[in-house]
């Protein structure tokens, strides 16, 4: 039977965050997406990856990390998209919400981050080490997590395109600072947004494999 997304509203401080929650029958785990700079739950790239995760038996929550008003302001000023501490706190509040939600509270919990959302995901993983079982970063900026990188306990997969040379270097440096189990996968021929044919499919395949392996890990 086809499962359809359920729109959810999560309160974080004074902000109302909107998300699309999809939990297939007998889901293996819940994957929460942390979107990148200027993006939202409507990101076509993250929705493609989420669809592949759903097909593989994972629940997904694509949730905005900014309120509707903040999105409108950020589109003009860009003041929120690089506010990693704010994005991380929003993600922590989302993690706590999933622990209280009847549909998700019993599922192992993982994070999928993109761009600056990857830094937010890693900080949130450090903040909630018992909750977050695994992390995957797509074209991310883990370096922006700063000293919290060393506190991450969840197995972490960093996926970067070979043509995204600056971000690749930053990922290599970030991985060298992490104490958790980590791996860097370089997708040949892919640029920062993985817009080339088949590249996002490769990202999704690596994400499915990583979450299958580590979503029930005890660190």
N, C-alpha and C positions, 0 to 999 in steps of 0.2 A: 504494500500500500504506500502511495506517495506521501511523503511528509512535507508540509509547506512551512516556510519561515513564519515565526511568531514575532510580531513587533513588540519590543520591550522598552520600557523607560526606566532608567537607572538614575538615582539621585546621587550626585557627588558634590558635597558642599552646597552651594546655591545653584549649581548647574543641573539641568535636566538633560541626560544623555540618551539618545535614541539608538536602539540596536535591533538587528534582525537575528533571531535565534532559531536555529534548525537542529533538532535532535532526532536522528533516525532511530528506529526501533533497535534495541540492543546495541546502542552506541558504545564504542570502545573507550572514548574519552571526549572531552570538550576542548576544542581549540578556539581560543579568543584571539582575534586579530587586532593588532595595534597599527593603525594606518600612519603613513608618513606625512611629510611636509605638505600642507595644503590639501590633503586628501580626506576621504570620508568613507563611510560604510558602503558607498556606491562605487568605490574603486573597481573598475572592470578587471584589473589584474588580480586583486585580492579575491574578487568574486569567482574568477576562474579557478584559482587555487582552492577556494572553499568548496566549490562544486566537486572537485576531484577528491577532496577529503570526505565530503558527504558520501560520495559513491564508494569510498573505501571503508565506510562504517563509522566515521567520526562525526560528532556534533560540532557545530560552528556557531560562534557569536561574532558577527561583524557589527561593532559598536563605534559610534562617533565618540571621539575623545574631547570634542568641543560642543558646546550648546549651539543651537541654531543662531543665536545672536552673536556668539563668539566667531562662528564660521563666517558670518557676514562681515564682521569687523576685520577678521584676519585676511579676508580676500582683498581688503584695501590696504591694511597696514602690515601684514605678515607678522604681527606681534606675538601670536600664540604658537605658531608652527614650530619654532625652535625653543620654546619654553619646555625643555625636557622634564624638569622637576614637576611642573604642572601636569604634563601628559602622564608621567609615571604615577602621580597621586590619583589621577582619574582611573588609571588602569588598576591600581590597588583597590579602589572602591568597587570596580567592576568585579574583581576577583572575590571580594567579600560578598558581593551581591549573589554571585553564582553559588557560593557556599550556603546561602539561605534559600535559594530558589528550589522549589520542589522538583523541577524537571532536570536540574543540573547538580544538585548538592552531592549526589552519590557518585558522580563521574570523576575520574582522574582529570586533572586540569593542565593544559599546556598553552603556550603562547606562540603566536606567529607575528613577527614584526617586520615592517618595511621602512626603509629610510630612517628618519628620526624616531619612528615608532619602535625600531629595534632597540634603541637606547632606553626608551621608556619601558619596554618589555623586560630588559635585563635588570633595570633598577627594581621593577616590580617583583621580579623573580628573587632578587636579593632580599627584598622586604617581606616576601611571603614564601620562604624556602620550603615549608612543609606542604604548601598548596601546589606550587608550580613544579610539575614533573619533568618538563622538557621545553626547550625554546628553539625556534627556527627563525633565522633572520634572512630576509631577501634584500639584497642591495642596500644593506643597513649601515648605520653609523654607530656601531657598538662603542666606539671611542668616546662618544658623548656621554656614556654612562659613568665615565671618570673612575674614581676609586671604588665604586660599587661593583665594578667588574670582578674584583678579587673576592667579593662576597657571594657571588652567584654559585649555587650548588647544583642547579639543574643542568643536565647534559645539553649542550648548545651546538647547533649546526649553523654555520655562517655560509650563505650561498651568495656568490658574487660573480658578475660577468667578467670575462677576460679582458674586454675592452674598457671596463670601468676601472682604469688603472689607479687613480687616486684613492677611490673607495677600497679597492683591493688591498692597497698598501696599509690603509687604516685598519682594515679587518685583520690583516696579518699581525699588526702591532697589538691590537686588542686581544687577539687569541693568545698571544705570548704572555699576556698579563693575567689571564684567567687560570684559576686553580681547578675549576670544574672540568669534567670530561668535555672536550670540544673538538670540532672538526671544521675545516674550511674546504668547501667545494667550489671550484672555479668552473663555470659553464663556458666552454670554448665558443668564441664568436658573439657572446651576448654583451649588450651595452647595459647602462645603469637600469633602465626600465624593462629590460628583457622583452623588447618589442619585436625582435626578430622571430620569424616563424619557428614554432616548436620550442622556443626557449622557456616560456612559462610552464609548458608541459614538463620540461625537465625539472624545473623548480618544484612543481607539485609532486612529481615522482619521488624526489629526494625527501620532501617534507613527509609524505605518507610513510616512507621507509623509516625515517627517524622517529616519528611519533609511534609507529607500531612497535619499535624496539624499546623506546624509553618512556612511554606514557604511563606505564605502571611501575616504573623504577622507584626504588626507595632512596635514591641518591647514594 
